Amino acid sequence: MRYRKLAVFFSFLFAAGLVLAADSQRHQQVDGMDVYLGVMPAQLTREHPGMHGSRVDKEHSYHILVALFDSKTRERITDARVKATVSLIGMGGSTKTLEPMRDEPLSYGNYFTLHEPELYRIKVDIRRGDSKHISVAEFIFRRPRD
């Protein structure tokens, strides 16, 4: 039940972000997919420490979410394998698998530490189903100051 409430919370939060996404830098169309990016401070999820199989204690941790939709049918894509690489602009980064959110496959997510209040490049690699083709979406995110 607790995870159901968390899933509903994130669904509403993510849906609110999607409304504004078309006018921002958080939406891209790639290879017949609409790719939406959400980034939120991990403090919003700390009371649910088991999410993504890890406990989040680090300062400046952010939960990165990606939602995928078929551009033609508008159906949510739930059979993808998704990885993200997060890096300061011009620097090396950290790559992690974005896992399907628990209870409902509404989006894919994981935690990343963004130490500096600077610009970050978020590169998302998407592989649908059994396809060998990897679609790539790249976003720029500015981490706010504390």
N, C-alpha and C positions, 0 to 999 in steps of 0.2 A: 504494500500500500504506500509506503514511504517513497519508493522509487516511482510509483505512478504519479504521485503529487509532484515530484521533481520533474518528470517527463512533461507534465501539463504546464508547469512553470516555465520550463525551457521552450516549450512549444509556443506559448504566448509571447515570451520574450523574443524568440527567434522570428515569429510572425510579424511582430512590430518592426523589427529590423528589416524584414523583407519588403514591407510597404515602402520604406525609404530607399531600399537598395538600388532600384533602377536609376535613381538620381544621384547615386554616390559611387564610390570606388569599391563597392562590395558586391558587385554583380558583373558576371561576364557570360557571354555565350561562346561555347567551345565545342566543336564537333557535334552539333545537334543537342547540346545540353545547356541548360541554364545553371550556372554555378553561383551560389550565394555564400558569402563569407560572413561569419559572426565572430567577434572577439570580445570576451568579457573577463573582468578580473576574477581570479580563482576564488577570492573571498566569498563570492556569491554561491560557491558550491562547496565550501569547506565543511558544512554540516553533513555532507554526504561523501565521506572519505573513501568509500570503496569504488567510486566511479572511475572507470578505466583501469581498475586494478592497482591503483597507487594512491598513497596518501600525499596530499599537497601541503607541504610545510614551508616551501620556499617563498621568500619575499619576491614580489614582482612576477608571480606566476599568473598566466592568462590561459583561459580555456578557449581554444580555437575550434570553431564549428564550421562545417561545410554541409550545405544542403544541395542536392542535385535533383534536377527535373528534366524530363525529356522536353525539348523545345517545341515539338509538334503536338504531342498528346497532353502535355502539362502534368503527366503522371510523375510521381516521385520515383527516383531511381534508388533502389534498395539493394541491388546486387553488385555494387561496385567495390573495388579495393582502392582505398584512398591513402595517399601519403602526403605529408606536408613538410617542407623545409622552410624554417624561419631563420632569417639572418638580418643583421644590421646591413644597411646598404653598403656594398663594396667589401663585405667581410664574409667569412665562412659561416655556416649555420648548423643548426641541429635538425635532423630529419627523424620523424616519427610516423608510425602508422596511425591514421585517424580511424578510430574504432566506431562501429555502429553504436548509437546511444542505447542504453538499456530499455527494456520494456517495449519500446516501439522503434522501428528503424526510421526515425524522422530525419536524422542527420548523422554525421560522422564527426568525432571530436577527440581531442586529447589536450593535455596541458603542455605549455611551453613557458620557459622563463625568459622574460624580456627585461634585462637589467637596466637599460638606459632609456630615458624619455626621448627617443629619437625615431627616425624612420626605419621601418623594417620591411623587408621583402618577404612575402609569403607565397611560396611556389607550391601549387597543389597538383599532384600527379594522380590521374584517375584512370583506372582500368575497369571497364564494364564487363561483367560476366566472365566468359572464357576468352575474350578477345586478347590478343597480344598487343594491340595498339594502346599506347598511353597518351591520353589527352592531358594538356598542361594549361593551367590557368595561373596567372601571376597577379598578385595584389600588392599594394603599398599600404601599410598601416603605420600611423604615428601613435606611439605609446604616450599616453598623457603623463604629465608630471604628477608626482605624489601630492 
